[in-house]
Amino acid sequence: MGKAADFTPLADGPARLPRRAGYRWELLGLLWIAFFLHQADRQIYNNLFPLIEKDLHLSKTQLGLVTSTFTWIYGLMVPVGGYVGDRGSRKWLIILMLLIWSTGTLLTGLSTGLLGLLVFRGLASGFGEAFYAPSANSLLTQWHDKTRALAMSLHQTALYTGIVASFAVGLLGENFGWRSGFYVFGGLGVLWAAVLAWRMDDTPQPRLAETADRRQVSGKELWEHMFSKPTVWLLTFGFVGMVFCQIGYLTWMPTLLHEKHGLSVTWAGLNALLYHHACAFLGVVVGGRLSDRLAQRWPRSRLAFQYVGLLGAAPFIYLMGRADSLLLCCTALALFGLFRGVYDSNLFAGPFEVVPPQYRASLLGFILCFGFLAGAFAPVVLAQWAERFGLDRAVASLAAVHTLAGVLVVLAALISFSRDYRKTHLLERNPKYA
């Protein structure tokens, strides 16, 4: 793995390409819709559990296994997606993968049993979606040099919007059958791939600036400056706990609202997703602004926002599972989302404080891969708990996982952060200590 190099921002990239007026904002719009479909396609299967379960005569464990397979494939392939995106045409990679995950979504609607769901939903859709984010974010940062933060924030809103909008498949499913939702969203993805092929520029990779140090970073160096730090491991395991709870919540909360509170599939999907993600948006914006100010004088505040988010959300996770009142359940969902946003605001900024810049790409891939591979067990584990103890108790038990994750971050803040932080910044000031 080569040492992180400096990029010449747009110097021989878009500024010297044939370009349309306002193309950078058009690109953002094109990718926003692709990311919207990316997130909606990921959630529609979970929203249709009750209809699929009844039609295909599957158990909750079998339904959860499909979601787990999707997440395992996604976690394994994300690092590969970054590697390929850095070395090939990002436009055509995005289009190809949009076609793959959309075709997988379409074919999921043709499934007649567990095997079809595993192949089309778990393998094809999981594989295709894993390649989107690295190339899309790379293109956005290349075109939006001075408007990078704004562009990335606007692009991120597609995640919340896509997940919430996926409730529409419940309406389709209740009126036209569960397969119709997969046909509609899969078909939209195929059509949007054609639009991207027509409108997107095939932007070349930015030119690497000449650097004096072109040496390769050894595995020993990575271990010394990243993996040997207790803070990295504690924050990574905290992230695993958060991902486990998020995947479990997204997988089973629509079904819980349908079974326990008597909501239709449509309204169960909307109530499970809307309040949580609206408040998460608020939490991530407020948390990001406050932490950026505090971190200049108190670097450990990055971790404080993480453990406040994790520990603050835990009682509301328990309440959303055990509440007998729909109003109380939805209130708990909203407050869970608010604290989730506080945690997300420093999700990567926290560990970045103890890892030098040239190792942060490796750190990001490591944390994401590890988190999603481990978190993928959530749908199956919760399904088994649900069959033994009831779905409401299974969802409520996620509060214990969230609490444990918060405790790990507290330990990182109290025990290892100061030492790892000093070591990192000593290295940045004096590279000879590397």
C-alpha positions as CSV (number, residue, x, y, z in Angstrom):
1,M,0.0,0.0,0.0
2,G,1.5,3.3,-1.0
3,K,1.9,6.3,1.2
4,A,-1.0,8.7,0.9
5,A,-0.2,11.1,-1.9
6,D,-1.3,14.6,-2.5
7,F,-3.8,15.2,-5.3
8,T,-3.7,18.3,-7.5
9,P,-7.3,19.5,-7.0
10,L,-8.8,19.6,-10.5
11,A,-5.6,21.0,-12.0
12,D,-5.7,18.6,-14.9
13,G,-9.1,17.1,-14.2
14,P,-12.5,18.7,-15.0
15,A,-11.1,22.2,-15.6
16,R,-9.4,20.8,-18.8
17,L,-12.2,18.6,-19.9
18,P,-15.1,19.4,-22.2
19,R,-17.7,20.5,-19.6
20,R,-21.2,21.8,-19.5
21,A,-22.1,24.8,-17.4
22,G,-23.0,23.8,-13.9
23,Y,-21.9,20.2,-14.5
24,R,-20.6,19.7,-10.9
25,W,-24.1,20.3,-9.5
26,E,-25.6,18.1,-12.2
27,L,-23.2,15.4,-11.2
28,L,-24.4,15.8,-7.6
29,G,-28.0,15.4,-8.7
30,L,-27.2,12.4,-10.8
31,L,-25.4,10.7,-8.0
32,W,-28.0,11.8,-5.4
33,I,-30.7,9.8,-7.2
34,A,-28.4,6.8,-7.6
35,F,-27.7,6.9,-3.9
36,F,-31.4,7.3,-3.2
37,L,-32.1,4.1,-5.1
38,H,-29.1,2.4,-3.4
39,Q,-30.5,3.0,0.0
40,A,-34.2,2.4,-0.9
41,D,-33.3,-0.9,-2.5
42,R,-31.4,-1.9,0.6
43,Q,-34.5,-1.4,2.8
44,I,-37.5,-2.5,0.8
45,Y,-36.9,-6.2,1.5
46,N,-37.1,-5.6,5.3
47,N,-40.3,-3.6,4.9
48,L,-42.0,-6.5,3.1
49,F,-41.2,-9.2,5.6
50,P,-44.8,-10.0,6.7
51,L,-46.0,-10.4,3.0
52,I,-42.9,-12.4,1.9
53,E,-43.1,-14.6,5.0
54,K,-46.8,-15.4,4.4
55,D,-46.4,-16.0,0.6
56,L,-43.2,-18.1,0.6
57,H,-43.8,-19.8,4.0
58,L,-40.5,-18.8,5.4
59,S,-39.4,-18.5,9.0
60,K,-38.1,-15.4,10.6
61,T,-34.6,-17.0,10.7
62,Q,-34.7,-17.7,7.0
63,L,-35.8,-14.1,6.2
64,G,-33.0,-12.8,8.5
65,L,-30.5,-15.0,6.8
66,V,-31.1,-13.2,3.5
67,T,-30.4,-9.8,5.0
68,S,-27.3,-11.2,6.8
69,T,-26.0,-12.7,3.5
70,F,-26.5,-9.3,1.8
71,T,-24.5,-7.5,4.6
72,W,-21.7,-10.1,4.6
73,I,-21.2,-9.7,0.9
74,Y,-21.3,-5.9,1.2
75,G,-18.7,-5.9,4.0
76,L,-16.4,-8.1,2.1
77,M,-16.6,-6.2,-1.2
78,V,-16.4,-2.6,0.1
79,P,-12.5,-2.6,0.2
80,V,-12.4,-4.1,-3.2
81,G,-14.8,-1.4,-4.5
82,G,-12.4,1.2,-3.3
83,Y,-9.4,-0.5,-4.9
84,V,-11.1,-0.9,-8.3
85,G,-12.5,2.6,-8.2
86,D,-9.1,4.2,-7.7
87,R,-7.7,2.3,-10.8
88,G,-10.5,2.4,-13.4
89,S,-13.3,4.4,-14.9
90,R,-15.5,5.5,-12.0
91,K,-18.4,6.4,-14.3
92,W,-18.7,3.0,-15.9
93,L,-18.1,1.2,-12.6
94,I,-21.0,3.1,-11.0
95,I,-23.2,2.4,-14.0
96,L,-22.3,-1.3,-14.1
97,M,-22.9,-1.8,-10.4
98,L,-26.2,0.2,-10.5
99,L,-27.3,-2.3,-13.2
100,I,-26.1,-5.3,-11.1
101,W,-27.9,-4.3,-7.9
102,S,-31.0,-3.1,-9.8
103,T,-31.2,-6.3,-11.8
104,G,-30.8,-8.2,-8.5
105,T,-33.7,-6.2,-7.1
106,L,-35.8,-7.0,-10.2
107,L,-35.1,-10.7,-10.0
108,T,-35.8,-10.8,-6.3
109,G,-39.4,-10.2,-7.3
110,L,-39.3,-13.5,-9.3
111,S,-38.1,-15.5,-6.3
112,T,-40.1,-18.5,-5.4
113,G,-38.2,-19.5,-2.3
114,L,-35.2,-19.0,0.0
115,L,-32.6,-19.9,-2.7
116,G,-33.8,-17.2,-5.0
117,L,-33.8,-14.6,-2.3
118,L,-30.3,-15.5,-1.3
119,V,-28.9,-15.4,-4.8
120,F,-30.7,-12.3,-6.1
121,R,-31.1,-10.3,-2.9
122,G,-28.2,-11.5,-0.9
123,L,-25.5,-12.0,-3.5
124,A,-26.3,-9.8,-6.5
125,S,-27.7,-6.8,-4.7
126,G,-25.1,-6.9,-2.0
127,F,-22.2,-7.2,-4.5
128,G,-23.4,-4.3,-6.6
129,E,-24.1,-1.9,-3.8
130,A,-20.7,-2.4,-2.3
131,F,-19.0,-0.7,-5.2
132,Y,-21.0,2.5,-5.3
133,A,-19.7,4.7,-2.4
134,P,-16.0,4.8,-3.0
135,S,-16.3,5.9,-6.7
136,A,-19.2,8.3,-6.1
137,N,-17.5,10.1,-3.2
138,S,-14.2,10.2,-5.2
139,L,-16.0,11.9,-8.1
140,L,-17.8,14.4,-5.9
141,T,-14.6,15.4,-4.0
142,Q,-12.8,15.8,-7.3
143,W,-15.4,18.1,-8.9
144,H,-16.3,20.0,-5.7
145,D,-13.0,21.4,-4.4
146,K,-14.3,24.6,-2.8
147,T,-17.8,23.2,-2.2
148,R,-16.8,19.8,-0.9
149,A,-18.5,19.8,2.5
150,L,-21.7,21.1,1.0
151,A,-21.7,18.5,-1.8
152,M,-21.0,15.6,0.6
153,S,-23.7,16.8,3.0
154,L,-26.3,17.1,0.3
155,H,-25.3,13.7,-1.1
156,Q,-25.7,12.1,2.3
157,T,-29.3,13.3,2.6
158,A,-30.1,10.7,-0.1
159,L,-29.4,8.0,2.5
160,Y,-32.1,9.2,4.9
161,T,-34.5,10.0,2.1
162,G,-34.1,6.7,0.3
163,I,-34.6,4.6,3.5
164,V,-37.7,6.6,4.5
165,A,-39.1,6.5,0.9
166,S,-38.8,2.7,0.9
167,F,-42.1,2.6,2.9
168,A,-43.9,3.0,-0.5
169,V,-43.2,-0.7,-1.3
170,G,-45.7,-1.5,1.5
171,L,-48.4,0.4,-0.3
172,L,-47.5,-1.4,-3.5
173,G,-47.3,-4.7,-1.8
174,E,-50.7,-4.5,-0.1
175,N,-52.4,-3.5,-3.4
176,F,-50.4,-5.4,-6.1
177,G,-48.4,-8.1,-4.2
178,W,-45.0,-7.9,-2.5
179,R,-43.2,-8.6,-5.8
180,S,-44.4,-5.3,-7.3
181,G,-42.1,-3.2,-5.1
182,F,-39.0,-5.0,-6.4
183,Y,-40.1,-4.6,-10.0
184,V,-40.7,-0.9,-9.6
185,F,-37.5,0.0,-7.7
186,G,-35.4,-2.4,-9.8
187,G,-36.8,-1.0,-13.0
188,L,-36.1,2.6,-11.9
189,G,-32.5,1.6,-11.2
190,V,-32.1,0.2,-14.7
191,L,-33.6,3.3,-16.3
192,W,-31.3,5.5,-14.2
193,A,-28.3,3.6,-15.3
194,A,-29.2,4.7,-18.9
195,V,-29.5,8.3,-17.8
196,L,-26.0,8.2,-16.1
197,A,-24.5,6.7,-19.3
198,W,-26.0,9.6,-21.2
199,R,-25.2,12.5,-18.8
200,M,-22.2,11.6,-16.8
201,D,-18.7,12.6,-17.9
202,D,-16.0,9.9,-17.8
203,T,-13.8,12.0,-15.5
204,P,-10.2,10.8,-15.3
205,Q,-8.5,10.2,-12.0
206,P,-6.8,13.3,-10.6
207,R,-3.1,13.5,-11.3
208,L,-0.8,12.6,-8.4
209,A,1.4,15.4,-7.3
210,E,5.0,14.7,-7.4
211,T,6.2,13.8,-3.9
212,A,9.6,13.3,-2.5
213,D,8.7,10.2,-0.6
214,R,7.3,7.4,-2.8
215,R,8.2,4.5,-0.5
216,Q,5.7,1.7,0.2
217,V,4.1,1.5,3.6
218,S,4.9,-1.9,5.1
219,G,2.5,-4.0,7.1
220,K,4.7,-3.4,10.2
221,E,4.2,0.3,9.9
222,L,0.4,-0.1,9.6
223,W,0.5,-2.3,12.7
224,E,2.6,0.2,14.6
225,H,0.6,3.3,13.8
226,M,-2.9,1.9,13.6
227,F,-3.6,-1.6,14.8
228,S,-1.3,-1.5,17.8
229,K,-3.3,1.3,19.3
230,P,-6.0,0.2,21.9
231,T,-8.1,3.3,21.0
232,V,-8.5,2.0,17.5
233,W,-9.7,-1.4,18.6
234,L,-12.0,-0.1,21.3
235,L,-13.7,2.3,18.8
236,T,-13.9,-0.4,16.2
237,F,-15.7,-2.8,18.5
238,G,-17.9,0.1,19.6
239,F,-18.8,0.6,15.9
240,V,-19.5,-3.1,15.6
241,G,-22.1,-2.8,18.3
242,M,-23.7,0.2,16.7
243,V,-23.9,-1.5,13.3
244,F,-25.3,-4.7,14.9
245,C,-28.1,-2.6,16.4
246,Q,-28.7,-0.5,13.3
247,I,-29.0,-3.6,11.1
248,G,-31.2,-5.3,13.6
249,Y,-33.5,-2.2,13.9
250,L,-33.8,-1.7,10.2
251,T,-34.5,-5.4,9.6
252,W,-37.1,-6.1,12.2
253,M,-38.7,-2.8,13.4
254,P,-41.2,-2.6,10.5
255,T,-42.4,-6.2,11.3
256,L,-42.6,-5.4,15.0
257,L,-44.9,-2.4,14.4
258,H,-47.0,-4.5,12.0
259,E,-47.3,-7.5,14.5
260,K,-47.5,-5.7,17.8
261,H,-49.2,-2.4,17.1
262,G,-51.4,-3.6,14.2
263,L,-50.2,-1.2,11.6
264,S,-50.5,-2.0,7.9
265,V,-47.3,-3.0,6.1
266,T,-47.2,0.5,4.5
267,W,-47.6,2.5,7.8
268,A,-45.4,0.2,9.7
269,G,-42.5,0.9,7.3
270,L,-43.2,4.7,7.4
271,N,-43.4,4.9,11.2
272,A,-40.3,2.6,11.7
273,L,-38.1,4.8,9.5
274,L,-39.4,8.4,9.3
275,Y,-39.0,9.7,12.9
276,H,-35.7,8.0,13.5
277,H,-34.0,9.3,10.4
278,A,-35.5,12.8,10.6
279,C,-34.0,13.1,14.2
280,A,-30.8,11.5,13.1
281,F,-30.3,14.2,10.5
282,L,-30.8,16.8,13.3
283,G,-28.4,15.0,15.6
284,V,-25.6,14.7,13.0
285,V,-25.8,18.3,12.0
286,V,-25.8,19.7,15.6
287,G,-23.2,17.2,16.7
288,G,-20.9,17.9,13.9
289,R,-21.0,21.7,14.4
290,L,-20.5,21.5,18.2
291,S,-17.7,18.9,18.1
292,D,-15.7,20.8,15.5
293,R,-15.6,23.7,17.9
294,L,-14.8,21.7,21.0
295,A,-12.2,19.5,19.4
296,Q,-9.9,22.4,18.8
297,R,-9.4,22.8,22.6
298,W,-10.5,19.3,23.8
299,P,-9.7,16.6,21.2
300,R,-11.2,13.9,23.5
301,S,-14.6,15.5,22.8
302,R,-14.8,13.5,19.6
303,L,-15.1,10.4,21.7
304,A,-17.5,12.1,24.2
305,F,-19.9,12.6,21.3
306,Q,-19.6,8.9,20.4
307,Y,-20.3,7.5,23.9
308,V,-23.0,10.1,24.7
309,G,-24.7,9.0,21.5
310,L,-24.4,5.3,22.2
311,L,-25.3,5.4,25.9
312,G,-28.0,8.0,25.4
313,A,-29.8,5.9,22.7
314,A,-29.8,2.7,24.8
315,P,-32.9,3.3,27.0
316,F,-34.9,4.4,23.9
317,I,-33.9,1.3,22.0
318,Y,-35.3,-0.8,24.9
319,L,-38.4,1.4,25.0
320,M,-39.2,1.1,21.3
321,G,-39.2,-2.7,21.7
322,R,-41.2,-2.9,24.9
323,A,-43.6,0.0,24.6
324,D,-47.3,-1.0,24.5
325,S,-48.3,2.5,23.2
326,L,-47.7,3.3,19.6
327,L,-47.1,6.9,20.5
328,L,-44.5,6.0,23.1
329,C,-42.8,3.6,20.7
330,C,-42.6,6.3,17.9
331,T,-41.2,8.8,20.5
332,A,-38.6,6.3,21.5
333,L,-37.7,5.8,17.8
334,A,-37.2,9.5,17.3
335,L,-35.0,9.9,20.4
336,F,-33.0,6.8,19.4
337,G,-32.4,8.5,16.0
338,L,-31.4,11.8,17.7
339,F,-28.7,10.1,19.7
340,R,-27.7,8.0,16.7
341,G,-27.0,11.2,14.8
342,V,-24.8,12.5,17.7
343,Y,-22.7,9.4,17.4
344,D,-22.6,9.5,13.6
345,S,-21.3,13.1,13.8
346,N,-17.9,11.8,15.0
347,L,-18.0,8.3,13.7
348,F,-14.7,8.6,11.8
349,A,-13.5,11.9,13.2
350,G,-12.9,10.1,16.5
351,P,-10.5,7.4,15.4
352,F,-8.8,9.8,13.0
353,E,-7.5,11.7,16.0
354,V,-5.2,8.8,16.9
355,V,-4.1,7.8,13.4
356,P,-1.8,9.8,11.1
357,P,-3.4,11.0,7.8
358,Q,-1.4,8.6,5.6
359,Y,-3.1,5.6,7.3
360,R,-6.6,6.9,7.5
361,A,-7.8,5.3,4.3
362,S,-6.7,2.0,5.5
363,L,-8.4,2.7,8.9
364,L,-11.7,3.6,7.2
365,G,-11.7,0.4,5.1
366,F,-10.8,-1.7,8.2
367,I,-13.6,-0.3,10.4
368,L,-16.3,-0.5,7.7
369,C,-15.4,-4.1,6.7
370,F,-15.1,-5.3,10.3
371,G,-18.3,-3.6,11.4
372,F,-20.5,-4.8,8.6
373,L,-19.2,-8.4,8.6
374,A,-19.8,-8.7,12.3
375,G,-23.1,-6.7,12.3
376,A,-24.4,-9.0,9.6
377,F,-25.3,-11.6,12.2
378,A,-27.9,-9.3,13.7
379,P,-30.9,-10.3,11.5
380,V,-30.4,-14.0,12.2
381,V,-29.6,-13.6,15.9
382,L,-32.7,-11.4,16.4
383,A,-34.9,-13.8,14.4
384,Q,-33.8,-16.7,16.7
385,W,-34.4,-14.6,19.8
386,A,-37.8,-13.6,18.4
387,E,-38.8,-17.2,17.9
388,R,-37.9,-18.0,21.5
389,F,-38.8,-14.9,23.5
390,G,-40.9,-12.7,21.1
391,L,-39.9,-10.1,18.6
392,D,-40.5,-7.2,21.0
393,R,-38.0,-8.6,23.6
394,A,-35.5,-9.4,20.8
395,V,-35.6,-5.8,19.6
396,A,-35.4,-4.4,23.2
397,S,-32.3,-6.6,23.8
398,L,-30.4,-4.4,21.4
399,A,-30.2,-1.8,24.2
400,A,-27.7,-4.1,26.0
401,V,-25.5,-4.2,22.8
402,H,-25.7,-0.4,22.4
403,T,-24.7,0.0,26.1
404,L,-21.7,-2.3,25.8
405,A,-20.6,-0.4,22.7
406,G,-20.8,2.9,24.7
407,V,-18.8,1.4,27.6
408,L,-16.0,0.5,25.1
409,V,-15.8,4.0,23.9
410,V,-15.8,5.3,27.5
411,L,-12.8,3.0,28.2
412,A,-11.0,4.3,25.1
413,A,-11.6,7.9,26.2
414,L,-10.4,7.3,29.8
415,I,-7.6,4.8,29.4
416,S,-5.9,4.9,26.0
417,F,-6.9,8.0,24.1
418,S,-4.4,10.5,25.6
419,R,-1.4,8.2,25.0
420,D,-2.4,7.3,21.5
421,Y,-3.2,10.9,20.7
422,R,0.2,12.2,21.9
423,K,2.0,9.4,20.0
424,T,0.2,10.3,16.8
425,H,0.8,14.0,16.9
426,L,4.4,13.5,17.9
427,L,4.8,11.5,14.7
428,E,3.1,14.2,12.6
429,R,5.5,16.8,14.0
430,N,8.6,14.6,13.8
431,P,8.3,12.0,11.0
432,K,11.7,10.5,12.1
433,Y,9.8,8.8,15.0
434,A,7.9,6.7,12.4
